[in-house]
Amino acid sequence: MKEYRIRLAREEDAPGILEIYAPIVRDTAISWEYDPPDESAMRGRIRDKAGHGYPWLVAEDGAGIAGYAYAGRWRDRQAYDWSCESSVYVHPGHRQRGLGRTLYAALFRVLSAQGFRYAVAGIALPNPESIALHESVGMSLAGTHRGVGFKSGEWRDIAFYEIRLGSEGLPSPVIPILELASREGWEELIGGSGPAGPAPVPR
């Protein structure tokens, strides 16, 4: 597989991220936004994720951003603090190379090390490629909401896939992503290999 470097996203990655995301918004029903964000808005999204403690990872090669994955809050009430919603996007020129699985594996290791126990991902239907990706990283169908979004001239269904990240028992406070990334062992965590699941916490 082609070699990629995975790291935390920075605000200056916004143009490379938009190169991937903007056509998805404009030309497909995968994203339910109607209009792509501009560069300033995308910078704000990257900043917001880190500011609220969630990871946003990018994969880069020598030519730029090849893909990205991030997590955000699932629902607002406090009992959901250990749950999150995940997304992954890969540049068309880098698809079918295992990069989506690599990004998701890194994201799940990070989320597990932070202390999250559950991740969910929404997939606008039909999208067999995305379903195959999510199933390949261990996610399973939690349920489908029928006709809940209108995009590209028709009502759309969305399927939710889920994965358990942490062990049972009483939770500990989630470690904010910038704190985790400052600890010794971060590079091994983000660049490691192996299945998603309970991950060692950088010290």
N, C-alpha and C positions, 0 to 999 in steps of 0.2 A: 504494500500500500504506500502511496505517496506520503512523504513526511510532512507533518504539520506541527506547528507550535501552538499550544493552547495556553491562553493567559486571560486575566481579567480584562474586560473591555475598558477603554478609556474614551473620554468625550471626543477626542480627535479621530476615533474610529467611525464616527457618525457617517461620513460620506461612503465608506466601504460597506457599512451595514445597509445604508439606503440603496446602494447598487443592487443588493440582494432583495431587499424588502419592497421597494417601491413598485417594481413590476408585478409582484404578487398581489399587491393591493389593486393596481390599475387593471390587470389583465385576467385575474382569476377570482374564484369565490373562496379561496383558501383562507384569506384574511377577511374579516367582516368590516373592516374599515372601508369607507368609500373613497377617501382621498389620502394619498401618502403624506406622512408628516414631512415638514421641511427639515433642513439640517439642524436648525436651532431647536426644534421640538425633539428631534432624535437625541441630540446632546442632553436635553433635559430628561429624557427617559432613562438614559444611561446613568446620569447623575442621581436620579430619583431611586433607581433600583439599589445602588450602593448606599445611598443615604438611609434607606429603610432596611438595610441589612441583607439584601438578597443578591445572589451571584448573577453576573452576566459574563459569559465566557465567549471569547472569539478564537477561531482557529485561523492561523495565517500561514501562508507560504511566502516565498520570495516576492510574489507579485501582488500580495494584498490579502484582504479578508476573504477566506474561502467559505466560512460558515460561522454561525453563532448559536448559542443556546442560553436561555436565562430562565429564572424563576421569579415569581411574584406572589403576592398575597392571594390566597384562595377566597376567603370570606372575611368580613370585618370583625366579627365578635371574637372575644379573647380566647374562647375554647378552641378556635381554629389556628392558634399561634404556631402550632407544630405541623401545619399542613401548608402546601403551596401549589401553585399552578406553573407548569413548565411548558416551554416552547423551544423548537429548534428549526433553523432555516439554513439551507445549504445553497451556495451559488450553483447555477445550472452547469457550469463547467467542471464542478467538483462532485457531482452526484454519481451514484453507483460505485463509489470507492470506499464505502464504509465510514465516511466522515460523520454522517448523522449519528451512527451508533457510537463512534468515538466521543463525540461531543456529549451525547446523553450519558455515557458511562462516566465521564469526568464530572458532569453536572450532578449526577446522583451521588458520586463519592463525596463531593463537596457538601451537598445538602445533608447527607448522612452525618458527616463530620460536624456540621453546624448544630445538629440536634433535631433536624426535621424528621418526621416519622412517615409522612405521606405526601405523594405528589400526584397531581391529576393533570391531564392534557386534553384539550378539546380539539376534535378533528371535524372540520366541515365536510359533509358527505355530498357526493362520492369522492373518495380519495384513497384508493387501494394502496398506493405507494406509501402514504403516511401510516396507514393501518399496519402494513407490513413492518415498517420501521419501529413503531411503538411496540408491537408484539415481539420483535427481535430483541428488544432491550428489557423484556420481562414485564411489560405493562399488559394489563388485561382489561377487557371491556367492563365498565361499571354500569353503563346505561346509555340510551339514546333519547334525545329530545327532538320531537318531530315538528318540522315547520316553524322553528322559532326565530329564524333569521331570513331577511329578504336581501339578496345580493344577486347581481347580474340577471335581473329580470324574473327571478322566481324565488319561492320560499324554499329554505334550505334546512336540512336536518343537521344536528351536531351530535357526534358520539364522544363520550368521555371515557378515557382510559386511565387506569390508576396503577400505582405501585407502592408497596410498603417499603420504607427506607430504613427504619430503625427498629430496635428491639422493644418488647413489651416492658411494662413497668412505669413507674412515675417519671414524668419528663423533667429535664433540666432546662434552664433558660437557653434559648437559641443563641448561638454565638454569631454576632454580626459578621458579615463577610469580610469587611476590611480588617477586623481584628483577627479573624482566622488567617487571612492572607499575610499578616505580619509575623506569624509564628514560624518557628523553625519546623521544617518538614512540609511546608506548603508546596514547594516545587515537586516533591515526590507525590504528594496527594493529587495535584492537578494533572500531573503527567504520568501517573501510574497506570497499571493495567489490571485486568481482572473484572469480575462481575460487580454490578452495583450492589449496594447493601451496606451493612454497618462498616464504617470506615474508621481508621485510626485518626484521632484528633491531633493535629500538629500542636506541639508543646511550646 
